[in-house]
Structure formats: structure tokens, C-alpha cells
Amino acid sequence: MKKLYSALLVAFLAVVLAACGTGEAEGGDEGPVEITVGSSNVPHSEVLEEAKPLLEEEGIELEIEVYQDYVLPNEDLENGTLDANYFQHIPYLEDQIAEIGYDFVHLGGIHIEPMGIYSKNITDLDEIEEGTEVIMSRSVADHGRILSLLQENGLVEIDPEVDPVAAEIDDVVENPYDLEFDPSIEAGLLPEFYEREEDALVAINTNYAIEAGLVPTEDALIVEGSESPYSNVIATRAENEDLEALHTLVEVLRSEEIQTYMEEEYEGAIVPVNE
């Protein structure tokens, strides 16, 4: 019986040691860390795809979930389907936290997508006529951004007591061109309105502009500068704020290799940031 017991013990230890050896060959007992990040199609998912090999070198396996809207990525982050998301700028994130009560934080900015205001037929500010329609996203978080662009170009004046980032249409105190605002459009549909409403001004988020074949620095009548406060960020649940893999993700996305990719691939349509 003792001999049988000893033989079984030896066999068991051999299996354990073999298993440990296999784990080390594959990169450790635990294997790669897996994270799932939700993103908009363009440019976010493309940037993440570019970052995958660099993350693999850090022992991180990235799964990308692509979304076509601005609602589900936060809902899925909240319910645990995602570990983080990468699609929204800081004012939109803060608006969602205030409105819905998400317990989210962001881990830092990755890039800015300069907002552009486009028109088929209006090619110069001097051609804007009284009563011109301004077609906007229904996302209130974008309204201050658009109104600030209009103000910078002398088309409206916002109440000076209001933070421009938080400004809404009712905060316009001077409207010399009697511009008419339509803030009811789903953001992804704005390129269609640009094609259809030829005499209107259409404010289009850059990711949707790129998908529609528009280059903000070339095609927009008015385009936001690089000093914009609207950084697109990596957002996560507060409970994940110290998760090392997510901080590594931010570091990789801010690396020289990824920043160079963004600059060359999008030709100024997105601007890398480091804070």
C-alpha cells in the first residue's frame, strides 16, 4: 500500500510540474490578460486595431466591440459587457454621468476630433444668408461646442455668463443672421442631411464625417482648432480605475507609434493628445 501511495504521489507531482512548465512557456500561469473595449467604428476601432500588436507585447489580449451609436457603449460598460470604452469626449461623458448616474471615470485623453460645420452650397462665410438653417446633433453635449464655433466666426453671441462648453441654444443672446437651429438629428445621420439640405449649415462629428468621405480640414466651412477641450477618452467603471491593463492601454494609445499612425492615417482629421 505504501509503495502504491508513493507511486501515485510521484505521478501527481510530475503532472503538476509539467503543467507549471507549460504555463511558463505560454507566458505565465495566468496567460494573457483579456480586456474588452467598446468603440465607434471610425476612427476609434481602427486605432485600437493598430494598437493590438503592441498590447500583445505587454501581455494584453484586446477584444474590440464596435458600436454605431452613442448610447449602447455606456450602457454596456455599466452592465459589465465592456471593461472600458473609447468613443466619447469629456463633456459628453460628464453629461451622461450627470443625467444617468453612471459611476464612470476616464483614464485620460487619446485624441481630439475637430468638429466641422459643412455646407454643400455655402463656400464662404460671406455667403450665409439671413434665416439659414443650422442642423445639429440632438446630443446636448455637442451644442455648446457648435455654438462656440459659430461665435468664434461672428455668427452668434453666447451669454457671457454661461460656460461655452455648457451653452445651449437658449443661451444665444445675439443672432445677427437670424439662424434657425434644428437640434433634433441623430449624429450618425448628419452626413445625409449635408447631402440633402444643400443650403444649410450642418455640424458633423468628425468620426461620421470621415465615414462619409469628408476631410474636415479640407471640406468644412468652419473647423475646430487643436486647442479644443473635447478630448476623446478611455472611460471605465470607477471600480476599474486602478486596473493595470487599462492604464497600459492608455500608454500604448499615447505611444509615438500610435500617435504617428493617427497623424498619417487621418491627415489632421484627428489630433493626438497626451492628457
PENORRA-V321477 format. One record per residue. N is the residue number from 1. SS is DSSP state (hx for helix, st for strand, lp for the rest). PHI is phi in radians with two decimals (999 if undefined). Layout:
# PENORRA-V321477
n->(N;N)
ss->(SS;SS)
phi->(PHI;PHI)
This chain:
# PENORRA-V321477
n->(1;2;3;4;5;6;7;8;9;10;11;12;13;14;15;16;17;18;19;20;21;22;23;24;25;26;27;28;29;30;31;32;33;34;35;36;37;38;39;40;41;42;43;44;45;46;47;48;49;50;51;52;53;54;55;56;57;58;59;60;61;62;63;64;65;66;67;68;69;70;71;72;73;74;75;76;77;78;79;80;81;82;83;84;85;86;87;88;89;90;91;92;93;94;95;96;97;98;99;100;101;102;103;104;105;106;107;108;109;110;111;112;113;114;115;116;117;118;119;120;121;122;123;124;125;126;127;128;129;130;131;132;133;134;135;136;137;138;139;140;141;142;143;144;145;146;147;148;149;150;151;152;153;154;155;156;157;158;159;160;161;162;163;164;165;166;167;168;169;170;171;172;173;174;175;176;177;178;179;180;181;182;183;184;185;186;187;188;189;190;191;192;193;194;195;196;197;198;199;200;201;202;203;204;205;206;207;208;209;210;211;212;213;214;215;216;217;218;219;220;221;222;223;224;225;226;227;228;229;230;231;232;233;234;235;236;237;238;239;240;241;242;243;244;245;246;247;248;249;250;251;252;253;254;255;256;257;258;259;260;261;262;263;264;265;266;267;268;269;270;271;272;273;274;275)
ss->(lp;hx;hx;hx;hx;hx;hx;hx;hx;hx;hx;hx;hx;hx;hx;hx;hx;hx;hx;hx;hx;hx;hx;hx;hx;lp;lp;lp;lp;lp;lp;lp;st;st;st;st;st;st;st;st;hx;hx;hx;hx;hx;hx;hx;hx;hx;hx;hx;hx;hx;hx;hx;hx;hx;lp;lp;st;st;st;st;st;st;st;st;lp;lp;lp;lp;hx;hx;hx;hx;hx;hx;hx;lp;lp;lp;lp;lp;st;st;st;st;st;st;hx;hx;hx;hx;hx;hx;hx;hx;hx;hx;hx;lp;lp;lp;st;st;st;st;st;st;st;st;st;lp;lp;lp;st;st;st;lp;lp;lp;lp;lp;lp;hx;hx;hx;lp;lp;lp;lp;lp;st;st;st;st;st;lp;lp;hx;hx;hx;hx;hx;hx;hx;hx;hx;hx;hx;hx;hx;lp;lp;lp;lp;st;st;lp;lp;lp;lp;lp;hx;hx;hx;lp;lp;hx;hx;hx;st;st;st;lp;lp;lp;lp;lp;st;st;st;st;st;st;lp;hx;hx;hx;hx;hx;hx;hx;hx;hx;hx;lp;lp;lp;lp;st;st;st;st;lp;hx;hx;hx;hx;hx;hx;lp;lp;lp;lp;hx;hx;hx;hx;lp;lp;st;st;lp;lp;lp;lp;lp;lp;lp;st;st;st;st;st;st;st;hx;hx;hx;lp;lp;lp;hx;hx;hx;hx;hx;hx;hx;hx;hx;hx;lp;lp;hx;hx;hx;hx;hx;hx;hx;hx;hx;hx;hx;lp;lp;lp;lp;st;st;lp;lp;lp)
phi->(999;-1.09;-1.10;-1.14;-1.09;-1.09;-1.12;-1.13;-1.11;-1.07;-1.10;-1.10;-1.10;-1.11;-1.13;-1.07;-1.13;-1.12;-1.11;-1.09;-1.09;-1.11;-1.07;-1.15;-1.16;-1.64;1.90;2.07;-1.04;-1.55;1.29;-1.18;-1.41;-1.84;-2.28;-2.02;-2.15;-1.56;-2.65;-1.23;-1.12;-2.22;-1.64;-1.00;-1.16;-1.17;-1.13;-1.11;-1.05;-1.13;-1.44;-0.93;-1.07;-1.18;-1.21;-1.06;-1.11;-1.64;1.39;-2.09;-1.76;-1.75;-1.90;-1.92;-1.88;-1.68;-2.13;-1.89;-2.35;-1.83;-1.80;-1.08;-1.04;-1.38;-1.08;-1.29;-1.19;-1.10;-1.49;1.61;-1.10;-1.99;-1.54;-2.83;-2.40;-2.53;-2.79;-2.07;-1.60;-1.05;-1.04;-1.16;-1.03;-1.12;-1.13;-1.15;-1.10;-1.20;-1.36;-1.83;1.58;-1.02;-1.68;-1.97;-2.35;-2.04;-1.79;2.30;-1.40;-2.02;-2.75;-1.93;-1.91;-0.97;-1.16;-2.16;-1.98;-2.04;-2.72;-1.20;-1.77;-1.55;-1.93;-2.61;-1.02;-1.16;-1.55;-1.23;-1.78;-1.06;1.49;-1.04;-1.50;-1.94;-1.72;-2.30;-1.10;-1.38;-1.28;-1.04;-1.11;-1.57;-1.14;-1.07;-1.12;-1.21;-1.09;-1.12;-1.09;-1.12;-1.17;-1.05;-1.85;1.30;-1.66;-2.57;-2.31;-1.59;-0.86;-1.11;-1.49;-1.81;-1.11;-0.95;-1.09;-1.69;-1.14;-2.15;-0.99;-1.16;-1.54;-1.33;-1.82;-2.32;-2.43;-1.06;-1.69;0.88;-1.08;-1.86;-1.81;-2.07;-1.74;-1.96;-1.69;-1.07;-0.94;-1.19;-1.64;-1.03;-1.04;-1.15;-1.20;-1.06;-1.24;-1.58;-1.67;-1.20;-1.77;-1.70;-1.76;-2.13;-1.54;-2.09;-1.08;-1.06;-1.08;-1.30;-1.10;-1.07;-1.05;-1.52;1.46;-1.65;-1.93;-0.91;-1.23;-1.93;-1.74;-1.38;-1.23;-2.32;-2.37;-1.20;-1.50;-1.25;-1.45;-0.98;-1.48;-1.67;-1.21;-1.40;-2.17;-1.53;-1.90;-2.63;-1.23;-0.99;-1.14;-1.74;-1.01;-1.76;-1.17;-1.03;-1.09;-1.28;-1.19;-1.14;-1.00;-1.07;-1.06;-1.16;-1.17;-1.67;-1.17;-1.02;-1.10;-1.31;-1.12;-1.11;-1.01;-1.09;-1.13;-1.38;-1.25;-1.90;0.86;1.58;-1.22;-2.28;-2.14;-1.10;-2.32;-2.23;-2.66)
